[in-house]
Amino acid sequence: IDASPPAPVDAATYVFGKPGEFQRDMEAMGTSPRRLAAFGFLGLGIALAGDLFGVTDALLNAAPEGAKDAARRARLDTYYPIGDFKRYIDDEYRYEVLYPMRWLGDQAVYVARTQARSKMLSTDPDSVLRSMKAPRGPAALAAFGPPGGTFAENLSVFRSPVAGLKLRNLGAPRDAAQKLLDTSVAPPSSGKTATLLAAEERADGAYAFEYLLQLPTRRDGQPGRVLHNLAVCVIRGDELFTLTILCPEPDWPSREALFCRVAESFRVY
């Protein structure tokens, strides 16, 4: 009996066997190394596309800035967050905005837009006539908020008809912001009180302002909630686009940097 110890086996031989053994084993199972590799790449593609276990998020956030810029140009950030944000792009009305990565879109706004689009495409003469006669007022284009959250923390984008109006017709940014607060946000009959904190004109001509909004007194007689809000107004042609970000005043210190970044990202093109 040969009692000598077995010859040492390297790692590759231990896993794949001696030359030719791995190929024979694959053939016995009705497959091949090439097919296994194809399924492996397919599984990797599915994992990346579906962000399985957050692997796509991790890869994008660990990537160098050049790769992140390329991902943004490819609009990957509309599906996967880069940093703390996803991006919403509206190709129909030509604007975009960042929003916190865990926030969800308001489906009621999506349904309303779909129904309005269906009416416009209707071939029924009565429906078309009613659509043409309907008064055109502010319309919500998009809204986002935290899962299970309340109206007190969210962002929304509205579009309003403003034939022949320019922002500078309303005056300097502070004057224009005060007029919007007095007439649209907190008119005298609303029971709300708005306090303008800051206003400026951005490099792209948009007006951006920050304000506090005291909601009406509650039914139990207690003062209404105070919200700390940001707004950005842009006029393109005969349309006014307004981004509004709402935040409860007690939460503002922890949200300020995040929401200021969202406001800065709003762009109409």
C-alpha positions as MATLAB code, in Angstrom:
seq = 'IDASPPAPVDAATYVFGKPGEFQRDMEAMGTSPRRLAAFGFLGLGIALAGDLFGVTDALLNAAPEGAKDAARRARLDTYYPIGDFKRYIDDEYRYEVLYPMRWLGDQAVYVARTQARSKMLSTDPDSVLRSMKAPRGPAALAAFGPPGGTFAENLSVFRSPVAGLKLRNLGAPRDAAQKLLDTSVAPPSSGKTATLLAAEERADGAYAFEYLLQLPTRRDGQPGRVLHNLAVCVIRGDELFTLTILCPEPDWPSREALFCRVAESFRVY';
ca = [
       0.000    0.000    0.000;
       1.323    3.437   -1.020;
       1.249    5.500    2.198;
       2.857    8.579    0.689;
       0.817   11.799    1.125;
      -1.207   12.971   -1.901;
       0.400   15.537   -4.134;
      -0.649   19.109   -3.351;
      -3.434   20.514   -5.560;
      -3.546   24.157   -6.625;
      -6.755   26.200   -6.248;
      -7.681   26.184   -9.973;
      -7.368   22.381  -10.190;
      -9.330   21.981   -6.938;
     -12.265   24.028   -8.363;
     -12.240   23.107  -12.074;
     -10.493   19.721  -12.012;
      -7.711   18.551  -14.254;
      -7.466   19.816  -17.835;
     -10.568   18.781  -19.768;
     -12.536   17.623  -16.707;
     -14.558   20.844  -16.347;
     -15.545   20.773  -20.045;
     -16.604   17.110  -19.766;
     -18.662   17.887  -16.630;
     -20.434   20.750  -18.442;
     -21.208   18.514  -21.433;
     -22.595   15.855  -19.106;
     -24.999   18.476  -17.676;
     -26.027   19.619  -21.174;
     -24.383   23.016  -20.942;
     -21.057   24.741  -21.588;
     -18.773   27.345  -19.974;
     -19.824   29.859  -22.642;
     -23.484   29.370  -21.765;
     -22.750   29.723  -18.069;
     -20.869   32.959  -18.748;
     -23.788   34.269  -20.829;
     -26.240   33.541  -18.029;
     -23.863   35.163  -15.563;
     -23.705   38.395  -17.586;
     -27.482   38.284  -18.053;
     -27.966   37.970  -14.305;
     -25.568   40.853  -13.716;
     -27.481   42.998  -16.207;
     -30.792   42.218  -14.519;
     -29.297   42.964  -11.099;
     -27.968   46.332  -12.286;
     -31.181   47.292  -14.089;
     -33.315   46.330  -11.099;
     -30.894   47.815   -8.553;
     -30.826   44.455   -6.733;
     -29.641   44.966   -3.143;
     -28.836   48.589   -4.050;
     -25.836   47.529   -6.147;
     -26.516   50.092   -8.913;
     -26.886   52.922   -6.389;
     -23.631   51.914   -4.756;
     -21.754   51.753   -8.058;
     -23.038   55.149   -9.233;
     -22.232   56.853   -5.947;
     -18.779   55.289   -5.767;
     -17.983   56.273   -9.359;
     -15.663   59.228  -10.122;
     -17.271   62.547  -11.039;
     -16.649   61.990  -14.749;
     -18.648   58.761  -14.656;
     -21.414   60.451  -12.673;
     -21.618   63.235  -15.251;
     -21.878   60.614  -18.003;
     -24.660   58.877  -16.052;
     -26.533   62.173  -15.768;
     -26.176   62.825  -19.499;
     -27.637   59.362  -20.096;
     -30.476   60.283  -17.689;
     -29.678   57.351  -15.425;
     -30.397   59.592  -12.431;
     -34.073   59.580  -13.410;
     -34.084   55.889  -12.365;
     -31.249   55.580   -9.835;
     -30.185   58.178   -7.267;
     -26.842   59.893   -7.542;
     -25.936   61.326   -4.180;
     -29.115   62.181   -2.284;
     -31.260   62.898   -5.335;
     -33.124   61.565   -8.321;
     -34.008   63.811  -11.245;
     -37.406   64.383  -12.790;
     -37.430   65.427  -16.457;
     -40.648   66.506  -18.147;
     -40.064   66.358  -21.899;
     -43.604   67.505  -22.653;
     -43.305   70.844  -20.845;
     -39.497   70.995  -20.978;
     -38.303   71.399  -17.407;
     -36.385   69.361  -14.856;
     -35.842   69.291  -11.112;
     -34.049   67.166   -8.536;
     -35.971   65.601   -5.661;
     -34.909   63.629   -2.552;
     -34.091   60.055   -3.490;
     -36.703   58.402   -1.254;
     -39.601   60.665   -2.205;
     -42.432   59.386   -4.389;
     -44.411   61.036   -7.161;
     -48.004   62.078   -6.525;
     -50.093   59.698   -8.626;
     -53.135   61.991   -8.488;
     -51.222   64.586  -10.513;
     -50.144   61.936  -13.012;
     -53.728   60.698  -13.444;
     -55.042   64.249  -13.885;
     -52.465   64.946  -16.600;
     -53.300   61.695  -18.367;
     -57.008   62.493  -18.328;
     -56.388   66.024  -19.635;
     -54.236   64.626  -22.438;
     -56.953   62.128  -23.344;
     -59.508   64.944  -23.650;
     -57.208   66.883  -25.948;
     -56.829   63.815  -28.184;
     -60.547   63.063  -28.203;
     -62.301   62.956  -31.584;
     -65.663   63.756  -29.996;
     -66.588   67.323  -31.115;
     -68.449   68.070  -27.862;
     -65.455   67.053  -25.755;
     -63.119   69.181  -27.853;
     -65.467   72.184  -27.587;
     -65.729   71.824  -23.808;
     -61.944   71.632  -23.534;
     -61.555   74.810  -25.594;
     -64.134   76.701  -23.502;
     -62.772   75.526  -20.149;
     -60.999   78.331  -18.256;
     -57.241   77.973  -18.209;
     -55.817   78.346  -14.738;
     -52.842   76.999  -12.822;
     -52.285   73.302  -13.480;
     -50.147   70.916  -11.448;
     -47.476   69.266  -13.572;
     -45.687   67.226  -10.905;
     -45.552   66.725   -7.150;
     -43.300   64.668   -4.884;
     -43.243   63.921   -1.179;
     -41.979   61.441    1.413;
     -43.769   58.065    1.636;
     -46.648   58.312    4.070;
     -45.988   62.020    4.534;
     -48.434   64.909    4.745;
     -48.956   67.979    2.581;
     -46.688   69.925    4.957;
     -43.520   68.589    3.305;
     -43.485   68.266   -0.461;
     -42.503   69.904   -3.714;
     -44.752   70.758   -6.629;
     -44.473   72.292  -10.085;
     -47.332   74.360  -11.519;
     -47.891   75.920  -14.930;
     -50.067   79.021  -15.387;
     -51.020   81.065  -18.479;
     -49.574   84.608  -18.360;
     -49.970   86.087  -21.833;
     -47.573   88.957  -22.412;
     -46.212   89.021  -18.857;
     -42.537   89.214  -17.894;
     -41.227   88.736  -14.380;
     -39.599   92.141  -14.483;
     -43.030   93.662  -15.183;
     -43.796   92.726  -11.573;
     -40.822   94.712  -10.336;
     -37.617   93.738   -8.586;
     -37.481   90.200   -7.158;
     -38.535   91.286   -3.682;
     -41.460   93.361   -4.985;
     -42.592   90.587   -7.328;
     -42.379   87.982   -4.571;
     -44.442   90.122   -2.212;
     -47.128   90.598   -4.876;
     -47.324   86.837   -5.453;
     -47.591   86.185   -1.720;
     -50.306   88.811   -1.262;
     -52.409   87.760   -4.251;
     -51.864   84.018   -4.701;
     -50.283   82.436   -1.630;
     -51.918   84.293    1.259;
     -54.628   86.681    0.061;
     -56.490   88.578    2.825;
     -59.523   86.266    2.726;
     -57.467   83.069    3.133;
     -56.719   83.365    6.840;
     -53.052   82.687    6.041;
     -50.130   85.003    6.685;
     -46.988   85.044    4.541;
     -43.715   86.660    5.585;
     -41.096   87.184    2.898;
     -37.579   86.331    4.095;
     -35.432   86.712    0.960;
     -35.727   87.138   -2.795;
     -33.262   87.229   -5.681;
     -32.953   87.001   -9.438;
     -30.952   83.997  -10.615;
     -28.452   84.055  -13.453;
     -31.031   82.411  -15.752;
     -33.562   85.176  -15.076;
     -35.714   83.154  -12.673;
     -36.979   84.747   -9.470;
     -36.298   82.729   -6.317;
     -37.661   83.581   -2.902;
     -37.983   82.202    0.627;
     -40.904   82.837    2.940;
     -42.761   81.695    6.038;
     -46.420   80.727    5.782;
     -48.651   80.763    8.845;
     -51.671   78.534    8.186;
     -55.153   79.539    9.424;
     -56.125   79.070   13.047;
     -57.201   75.514   13.777;
     -60.724   74.539   14.781;
     -59.623   74.070   18.391;
     -58.412   77.673   18.468;
     -54.711   76.799   18.338;
     -52.472   78.688   15.906;
     -52.020   77.061   12.519;
     -48.815   75.350   11.534;
     -45.901   77.463   10.261;
     -44.225   76.327    7.040;
     -40.813   77.409    5.762;
     -41.025   77.486    1.979;
     -38.938   78.076   -1.133;
     -40.284   79.101   -4.531;
     -38.769   79.589   -7.981;
     -40.684   81.321  -10.789;
     -39.768   81.170  -14.479;
     -41.661   82.603  -17.452;
     -41.210   81.000  -20.855;
     -43.324   82.471  -23.609;
     -46.855   82.865  -22.255;
     -46.437   80.354  -19.432;
     -45.360   80.786  -15.820;
     -43.672   77.770  -14.205;
     -43.526   77.763  -10.414;
     -41.628   75.338   -8.202;
     -42.728   75.393   -4.564;
     -41.070   73.471   -1.733;
     -42.919   73.190    1.577;
     -41.287   72.305    4.897;
     -42.516   72.518    8.501;
     -40.611   75.316   10.214;
     -39.272   73.070   13.049;
     -37.702   70.765   10.425;
     -36.117   73.533    8.354;
     -32.627   73.504    9.976;
     -32.149   69.848    9.019;
     -33.672   70.246    5.540;
     -32.288   73.598    4.440;
     -29.243   72.364    2.489;
     -31.260   69.586    0.830;
     -34.129   71.817   -0.251;
     -31.907   74.667   -1.389;
     -30.187   72.194   -3.715;
     -33.593   71.143   -5.081;
     -34.557   74.776   -5.725;
     -31.240   75.484   -7.455;
     -31.767   72.488   -9.769;
     -35.103   73.691  -11.177;
     -34.607   74.548  -14.825;
     -37.033   75.392  -17.651;
     -35.667   75.039  -21.163;
];
